[in-house]
């Protein structure tokens, strides 16, 4: 019989807006600039 792993949350965040999302779990998106608005329009679709 196969064993089933029970996953537990790593951390509980009271305010989800405080979660920092990073590119490749390493770099922040703070300095990202979008020069061509066509990319933005395609991403929104």
CHARMM-style PDB file with segment names, atoms N, HN, CA, C and O in Angstrom:
ATOM      1  N   UNK     1       0.845  -1.177   0.000  1.00  0.00      PROA
ATOM      2  CA  UNK     1       0.000   0.000   0.000  1.00  0.00      PROA
ATOM      3  C   UNK     1       0.890   1.239   0.000  1.00  0.00      PROA
ATOM      4  O   UNK     1       1.871   1.303   0.742  1.00  0.00      PROA
ATOM      5  N   UNK     2       0.552   2.214  -0.824  1.00  0.00      PROA
ATOM      6  HN  UNK     2      -0.244   2.162  -1.426  1.00  0.00      PROA
ATOM      7  CA  UNK     2       1.346   3.432  -0.941  1.00  0.00      PROA
ATOM      8  C   UNK     2       1.057   4.375   0.216  1.00  0.00      PROA
ATOM      9  O   UNK     2      -0.073   4.485   0.690  1.00  0.00      PROA
ATOM     10  N   UNK     3       2.103   5.048   0.653  1.00  0.00      PROA
ATOM     11  HN  UNK     3       3.022   4.960   0.268  1.00  0.00      PROA
ATOM     12  CA  UNK     3       1.938   6.033   1.723  1.00  0.00      PROA
ATOM     13  C   UNK     3       1.523   7.373   1.139  1.00  0.00      PROA
ATOM     14  O   UNK     3       1.944   7.726   0.037  1.00  0.00      PROA
ATOM     15  N   UNK     4       0.712   8.114   1.856  1.00  0.00      PROA
ATOM     16  HN  UNK     4       0.370   7.827   2.751  1.00  0.00      PROA
ATOM     17  CA  UNK     4       0.249   9.422   1.424  1.00  0.00      PROA
ATOM     18  C   UNK     4       0.829  10.464   2.364  1.00  0.00      PROA
ATOM     19  O   UNK     4       0.665  10.383   3.581  1.00  0.00      PROA
ATOM     20  N   UNK     5       1.508  11.445   1.782  1.00  0.00      PROA
ATOM     21  HN  UNK     5       1.641  11.511   0.794  1.00  0.00      PROA
ATOM     22  CA  UNK     5       2.099  12.512   2.591  1.00  0.00      PROA
ATOM     23  C   UNK     5       1.054  13.589   2.848  1.00  0.00      PROA
ATOM     24  O   UNK     5       0.311  13.977   1.947  1.00  0.00      PROA
ATOM     25  N   UNK     6       1.007  14.062   4.078  1.00  0.00      PROA
ATOM     26  HN  UNK     6       1.610  13.747   4.810  1.00  0.00      PROA
ATOM     27  CA  UNK     6       0.086  15.146   4.441  1.00  0.00      PROA
ATOM     28  C   UNK     6       0.894  16.433   4.473  1.00  0.00      PROA
ATOM     29  O   UNK     6       1.845  16.563   5.244  1.00  0.00      PROA
ATOM     30  N   UNK     7       0.510  17.371   3.635  1.00  0.00      PROA
ATOM     31  HN  UNK     7      -0.262  17.264   3.009  1.00  0.00      PROA
ATOM     32  CA  UNK     7       1.235  18.641   3.568  1.00  0.00      PROA
ATOM     33  C   UNK     7       0.629  19.648   4.524  1.00  0.00      PROA
ATOM     34  O   UNK     7      -0.592  19.760   4.641  1.00  0.00      PROA
ATOM     35  N   UNK     8       1.488  20.374   5.201  1.00  0.00      PROA
ATOM     36  HN  UNK     8       2.480  20.284   5.106  1.00  0.00      PROA
ATOM     37  CA  UNK     8       1.047  21.407   6.127  1.00  0.00      PROA
ATOM     38  C   UNK     8       1.485  22.763   5.593  1.00  0.00      PROA
ATOM     39  O   UNK     8       2.517  22.855   4.928  1.00  0.00      PROA
ATOM     40  N   UNK     9       0.728  23.812   5.867  1.00  0.00      PROA
ATOM     41  HN  UNK     9      -0.110  23.738   6.407  1.00  0.00      PROA
ATOM     42  CA  UNK     9       1.132  25.141   5.393  1.00  0.00      PROA
ATOM     43  C   UNK     9       2.453  25.570   6.025  1.00  0.00      PROA
ATOM     44  O   UNK     9       2.710  25.307   7.200  1.00  0.00      PROA
ATOM     45  N   UNK    10       3.277  26.230   5.233  1.00  0.00      PROA
ATOM     46  HN  UNK    10       3.068  26.444   4.279  1.00  0.00      PROA
ATOM     47  CA  UNK    10       4.576  26.698   5.723  1.00  0.00      PROA
ATOM     48  C   UNK    10       4.387  27.891   6.643  1.00  0.00      PROA
ATOM     49  O   UNK    10       5.002  27.977   7.706  1.00  0.00      PROA
ATOM     50  N   UNK    11       3.524  28.816   6.218  1.00  0.00      PROA
ATOM     51  HN  UNK    11       3.025  28.747   5.355  1.00  0.00      PROA
ATOM     52  CA  UNK    11       3.268  30.010   7.020  1.00  0.00      PROA
ATOM     53  C   UNK    11       1.850  30.491   6.756  1.00  0.00      PROA
ATOM     54  O   UNK    11       1.311  30.311   5.664  1.00  0.00      PROA
ATOM     55  N   UNK    12       1.268  31.091   7.751  1.00  0.00      PROA
ATOM     56  HN  UNK    12       1.706  31.236   8.638  1.00  0.00      PROA
ATOM     57  CA  UNK    12      -0.061  31.672   7.607  1.00  0.00      PROA
ATOM     58  C   UNK    12       0.109  33.184   7.548  1.00  0.00      PROA
ATOM     59  O   UNK    12       0.665  33.797   8.458  1.00  0.00      PROA
ATOM     60  N   UNK    13      -0.380  33.773   6.462  1.00  0.00      PROA
ATOM     61  HN  UNK    13      -0.832  33.275   5.722  1.00  0.00      PROA
ATOM     62  CA  UNK    13      -0.234  35.212   6.256  1.00  0.00      PROA
ATOM     63  C   UNK    13      -1.579  35.865   6.521  1.00  0.00      PROA
ATOM     64  O   UNK    13      -2.587  35.494   5.921  1.00  0.00      PROA
ATOM     65  N   UNK    14      -1.590  36.831   7.416  1.00  0.00      PROA
ATOM     66  HN  UNK    14      -0.771  37.132   7.903  1.00  0.00      PROA
ATOM     67  CA  UNK    14      -2.845  37.496   7.749  1.00  0.00      PROA
ATOM     68  C   UNK    14      -3.265  38.496   6.671  1.00  0.00      PROA
ATOM     69  O   UNK    14      -4.456  38.750   6.492  1.00  0.00      PROA
ATOM     70  N   UNK    15      -2.298  39.060   5.957  1.00  0.00      PROA
ATOM     71  HN  UNK    15      -1.330  38.853   6.102  1.00  0.00      PROA
ATOM     72  CA  UNK    15      -2.604  40.033   4.903  1.00  0.00      PROA
ATOM     73  C   UNK    15      -1.945  39.556   3.600  1.00  0.00      PROA
ATOM     74  O   UNK    15      -0.736  39.716   3.434  1.00  0.00      PROA
ATOM     75  N   UNK    16      -2.716  38.976   2.681  1.00  0.00      PROA
ATOM     76  HN  UNK    16      -3.698  38.846   2.816  1.00  0.00      PROA
ATOM     77  CA  UNK    16      -2.133  38.441   1.447  1.00  0.00      PROA
ATOM     78  C   UNK    16      -1.422  39.490   0.591  1.00  0.00      PROA
ATOM     79  O   UNK    16      -0.575  39.126  -0.225  1.00  0.00      PROA
ATOM     80  N   UNK    17      -1.735  40.775   0.746  1.00  0.00      PROA
ATOM     81  HN  UNK    17      -2.423  41.071   1.409  1.00  0.00      PROA
ATOM     82  CA  UNK    17      -1.056  41.800  -0.035  1.00  0.00      PROA
ATOM     83  C   UNK    17       0.401  41.973   0.398  1.00  0.00      PROA
ATOM     84  O   UNK    17       1.176  42.630  -0.298  1.00  0.00      PROA
ATOM     85  N   UNK    18       0.774  41.401   1.518  1.00  0.00      PROA
ATOM     86  HN  UNK    18       0.144  40.868   2.083  1.00  0.00      PROA
ATOM     87  CA  UNK    18       2.144  41.508   2.014  1.00  0.00      PROA
ATOM     88  C   UNK    18       3.052  40.409   1.463  1.00  0.00      PROA
ATOM     89  O   UNK    18       4.241  40.386   1.784  1.00  0.00      PROA
ATOM     90  N   UNK    19       2.528  39.506   0.651  1.00  0.00      PROA
ATOM     91  HN  UNK    19       1.563  39.524   0.390  1.00  0.00      PROA
ATOM     92  CA  UNK    19       3.329  38.430   0.080  1.00  0.00      PROA
ATOM     93  C   UNK    19       4.183  39.004  -1.046  1.00  0.00      PROA
ATOM     94  O   UNK    19       3.671  39.679  -1.939  1.00  0.00      PROA
ATOM     95  N   UNK    20       5.474  38.737  -1.002  1.00  0.00      PROA
ATOM     96  HN  UNK    20       5.891  38.189  -0.277  1.00  0.00      PROA
ATOM     97  CA  UNK    20       6.382  39.240  -2.027  1.00  0.00      PROA
ATOM     98  C   UNK    20       6.578  38.156  -3.085  1.00  0.00      PROA
ATOM     99  O   UNK    20       7.053  37.060  -2.786  1.00  0.00      PROA
ATOM    100  N   UNK    21       6.207  38.474  -4.318  1.00  0.00      PROA
ATOM    101  HN  UNK    21       5.821  39.364  -4.561  1.00  0.00      PROA
ATOM    102  CA  UNK    21       6.356  37.547  -5.431  1.00  0.00      PROA
ATOM    103  C   UNK    21       7.674  37.849  -6.115  1.00  0.00      PROA
ATOM    104  O   UNK    21       7.987  39.007  -6.391  1.00  0.00      PROA
ATOM    105  N   UNK    22       8.454  36.802  -6.391  1.00  0.00      PROA
ATOM    106  HN  UNK    22       8.200  35.861  -6.166  1.00  0.00      PROA
ATOM    107  CA  UNK    22       9.761  36.998  -7.008  1.00  0.00      PROA
ATOM    108  C   UNK    22       9.869  36.182  -8.289  1.00  0.00      PROA
ATOM    109  O   UNK    22       9.282  35.106  -8.408  1.00  0.00      PROA
ATOM    110  N   UNK    23      10.627  36.709  -9.242  1.00  0.00      PROA
ATOM    111  HN  UNK    23      11.104  37.583  -9.146  1.00  0.00      PROA
ATOM    112  CA  UNK    23      10.897  36.045 -10.497  1.00  0.00      PROA
ATOM    113  C   UNK    23      11.914  34.938 -10.248  1.00  0.00      PROA
ATOM    114  O   UNK    23      13.002  35.196  -9.733  1.00  0.00      PROA
ATOM    115  N   UNK    24      11.566  33.721 -10.608  1.00  0.00      PROA
ATOM    116  HN  UNK    24      10.682  33.512 -11.026  1.00  0.00      PROA
ATOM    117  CA  UNK    24      12.386  32.536 -10.345  1.00  0.00      PROA
ATOM    118  C   UNK    24      12.721  32.393  -8.859  1.00  0.00      PROA
ATOM    119  O   UNK    24      13.765  31.858  -8.488  1.00  0.00      PROA
ATOM    120  N   UNK    25      11.813  32.882  -8.028  1.00  0.00      PROA
ATOM    121  HN  UNK    25      10.964  33.317  -8.330  1.00  0.00      PROA
ATOM    122  CA  UNK    25      11.963  32.813  -6.566  1.00  0.00      PROA
ATOM    123  C   UNK    25      13.259  33.474  -6.100  1.00  0.00      PROA
ATOM    124  O   UNK    25      13.819  33.108  -5.067  1.00  0.00      PROA
ATOM    125  N   UNK    26      13.731  34.461  -6.882  1.00  0.00      PROA
ATOM    126  HN  UNK    26      13.276  34.759  -7.722  1.00  0.00      PROA
ATOM    127  CA  UNK    26      15.003  35.095  -6.555  1.00  0.00      PROA
ATOM    128  C   UNK    26      14.978  36.615  -6.700  1.00  0.00      PROA
ATOM    129  O   UNK    26      15.415  37.330  -5.798  1.00  0.00      PROA
ATOM    130  N   UNK    27      14.468  37.118  -7.839  1.00  0.00      PROA
ATOM    131  HN  UNK    27      14.114  36.538  -8.572  1.00  0.00      PROA
ATOM    132  CA  UNK    27      14.516  38.552  -8.114  1.00  0.00      PROA
ATOM    133  C   UNK    27      13.137  39.170  -7.993  1.00  0.00      PROA
ATOM    134  O   UNK    27      12.131  38.549  -8.335  1.00  0.00      PROA
ATOM    135  N   UNK    28      13.101  40.405  -7.501  1.00  0.00      PROA
ATOM    136  HN  UNK    28      13.918  40.910  -7.222  1.00  0.00      PROA
ATOM    137  CA  UNK    28      11.827  41.103  -7.385  1.00  0.00      PROA
ATOM    138  C   UNK    28      11.463  41.723  -8.729  1.00  0.00      PROA
ATOM    139  O   UNK    28      12.301  41.835  -9.623  1.00  0.00      PROA
ATOM    140  N   UNK    29      10.215  42.120  -8.853  1.00  0.00      PROA
ATOM    141  HN  UNK    29       9.535  42.029  -8.126  1.00  0.00      PROA
ATOM    142  CA  UNK    29       9.720  42.744 -10.067  1.00  0.00      PROA
ATOM    143  C   UNK    29       9.768  44.271  -9.976  1.00  0.00      PROA
ATOM    144  O   UNK    29       9.184  44.945 -10.825  1.00  0.00      PROA
ATOM    145  N   UNK    30      10.436  44.827  -8.985  1.00  0.00      PROA
ATOM    146  HN  UNK    30      10.910  44.279  -8.296  1.00  0.00      PROA
ATOM    147  CA  UNK    30      10.451  46.271  -8.754  1.00  0.00      PROA
ATOM    148  C   UNK    30      11.046  47.060  -9.925  1.00  0.00      PROA
ATOM    149  O   UNK    30      10.558  48.143 -10.249  1.00  0.00      PROA
ATOM    150  N   UNK    31      12.084  46.534 -10.554  1.00  0.00      PROA
ATOM    151  HN  UNK    31      12.481  45.654 -10.291  1.00  0.00      PROA
ATOM    152  CA  UNK    31      12.778  47.271 -11.617  1.00  0.00      PROA
ATOM    153  C   UNK    31      12.324  46.879 -13.019  1.00  0.00      PROA
ATOM    154  O   UNK    31      12.932  47.309 -13.999  1.00  0.00      PROA
ATOM    155  N   UNK    32      11.280  46.081 -13.136  1.00  0.00      PROA
ATOM    156  HN  UNK    32      10.786  45.732 -12.339  1.00  0.00      PROA
ATOM    157  CA  UNK    32      10.803  45.649 -14.447  1.00  0.00      PROA
ATOM    158  C   UNK    32      10.080  46.797 -15.134  1.00  0.00      PROA
ATOM    159  O   UNK    32       9.205  47.436 -14.550  1.00  0.00      PROA
ATOM    160  N   UNK    33      10.457  47.049 -16.380  1.00  0.00      PROA
ATOM    161  HN  UNK    33      11.167  46.530 -16.854  1.00  0.00      PROA
ATOM    162  CA  UNK    33       9.817  48.094 -17.168  1.00  0.00      PROA
ATOM    163  C   UNK    33       9.267  47.461 -18.444  1.00  0.00      PROA
ATOM    164  O   UNK    33       9.921  46.621 -19.062  1.00  0.00      PROA
ATOM    165  N   UNK    34       8.083  47.865 -18.823  1.00  0.00      PROA
ATOM    166  HN  UNK    34       7.552  48.548 -18.321  1.00  0.00      PROA
ATOM    167  CA  UNK    34       7.436  47.354 -20.023  1.00  0.00      PROA
ATOM    168  C   UNK    34       7.427  48.466 -21.066  1.00  0.00      PROA
ATOM    169  O   UNK    34       6.654  49.419 -20.966  1.00  0.00      PROA
ATOM    170  N   UNK    35       8.301  48.333 -22.076  1.00  0.00      PROA
ATOM    171  HN  UNK    35       8.928  47.559 -22.158  1.00  0.00      PROA
ATOM    172  CA  UNK    35       8.439  49.384 -23.083  1.00  0.00      PROA
ATOM    173  C   UNK    35       7.377  49.284 -24.173  1.00  0.00      PROA
ATOM    174  O   UNK    35       6.945  50.306 -24.708  1.00  0.00      PROA
ATOM    175  N   UNK    36       6.952  48.075 -24.506  1.00  0.00      PROA
ATOM    176  HN  UNK    36       7.302  47.246 -24.071  1.00  0.00      PROA
ATOM    177  CA  UNK    36       5.984  47.883 -25.578  1.00  0.00      PROA
ATOM    178  C   UNK    36       4.645  47.478 -24.974  1.00  0.00      PROA
ATOM    179  O   UNK    36       4.529  46.395 -24.400  1.00  0.00      PROA
ATOM    180  N   UNK    37       3.637  48.332 -25.096  1.00  0.00      PROA
ATOM    181  HN  UNK    37       3.731  49.212 -25.562  1.00  0.00      PROA
ATOM    182  CA  UNK    37       2.331  48.071 -24.493  1.00  0.00      PROA
ATOM    183  C   UNK    37       1.597  46.905 -25.153  1.00  0.00      PROA
ATOM    184  O   UNK    37       0.617  46.414 -24.592  1.00  0.00      PROA
ATOM    185  N   UNK    38       2.037  46.449 -26.323  1.00  0.00      PROA
ATOM    186  HN  UNK    38       2.833  46.848 -26.779  1.00  0.00      PROA
ATOM    187  CA  UNK    38       1.404  45.292 -26.967  1.00  0.00      PROA
ATOM    188  C   UNK    38       1.564  44.039 -26.110  1.00  0.00      PROA
ATOM    189  O   UNK    38       0.683  43.179 -26.105  1.00  0.00      PROA
ATOM    190  N   UNK    39       2.666  43.927 -25.394  1.00  0.00      PROA
ATOM    191  HN  UNK    39       3.382  44.625 -25.398  1.00  0.00      PROA
ATOM    192  CA  UNK    39       2.856  42.778 -24.505  1.00  0.00      PROA
ATOM    193  C   UNK    39       1.846  42.817 -23.364  1.00  0.00      PROA
ATOM    194  O   UNK    39       1.329  41.781 -22.947  1.00  0.00      PROA
ATOM    195  N   UNK    40       1.571  44.009 -22.867  1.00  0.00      PROA
ATOM    196  HN  UNK    40       1.991  44.851 -23.205  1.00  0.00      PROA
ATOM    197  CA  UNK    40       0.610  44.162 -21.781  1.00  0.00      PROA
ATOM    198  C   UNK    40      -0.792  43.764 -22.252  1.00  0.00      PROA
ATOM    199  O   UNK    40      -1.523  43.083 -21.533  1.00  0.00      PROA
ATOM    200  N   UNK    41      -1.157  44.188 -23.450  1.00  0.00      PROA
ATOM    201  HN  UNK    41      -0.563  44.742 -24.034  1.00  0.00      PROA
ATOM    202  CA  UNK    41      -2.480  43.860 -23.982  1.00  0.00      PROA
ATOM    203  C   UNK    41      -2.628  42.360 -24.176  1.00  0.00      PROA
ATOM    204  O   UNK    41      -3.694  41.814 -23.891  1.00  0.00      PROA
ATOM    205  N   UNK    42      -1.605  41.683 -24.645  1.00  0.00      PROA
ATOM    206  HN  UNK    42      -0.739  42.126 -24.876  1.00  0.00      PROA
ATOM    207  CA  UNK    42      -1.681  40.230 -24.847  1.00  0.00      PROA
ATOM    208  C   UNK    42      -1.742  39.494 -23.517  1.00  0.00      PROA
ATOM    209  O   UNK    42      -2.437  38.483 -23.404  1.00  0.00      PROA
ATOM    210  N   UNK    43      -1.039  39.975 -22.525  1.00  0.00      PROA
ATOM    211  HN  UNK    43      -0.475  40.796 -22.617  1.00  0.00      PROA
ATOM    212  CA  UNK    43      -1.046  39.322 -21.224  1.00  0.00      PROA
ATOM    213  C   UNK    43      -2.403  39.444 -20.542  1.00  0.00      PROA
ATOM    214  O   UNK    43      -2.782  38.566 -19.767  1.00  0.00      PROA
ATOM    215  N   UNK    44      -3.139  40.513 -20.817  1.00  0.00      PROA
ATOM    216  HN  UNK    44      -2.831  41.226 -21.448  1.00  0.00      PROA
ATOM    217  CA  UNK    44      -4.446  40.734 -20.197  1.00  0.00      PROA
ATOM    218  C   UNK    44      -5.527  39.860 -20.816  1.00  0.00      PROA
ATOM    219  O   UNK    44      -6.581  39.681 -20.205  1.00  0.00      PROA
ATOM    220  N   UNK    45      -5.304  39.307 -22.010  1.00  0.00      PROA
ATOM    221  HN  UNK    45      -4.448  39.452 -22.506  1.00  0.00      PROA
ATOM    222  CA  UNK    45      -6.328  38.509 -22.689  1.00  0.00      PROA
ATOM    223  C   UNK    45      -6.504  37.167 -22.068  1.00  0.00      PROA
ATOM    224  OT1 UNK    45      -7.330  36.378 -22.527  1.00  0.00      PROA
TER     225      UNK     45
END
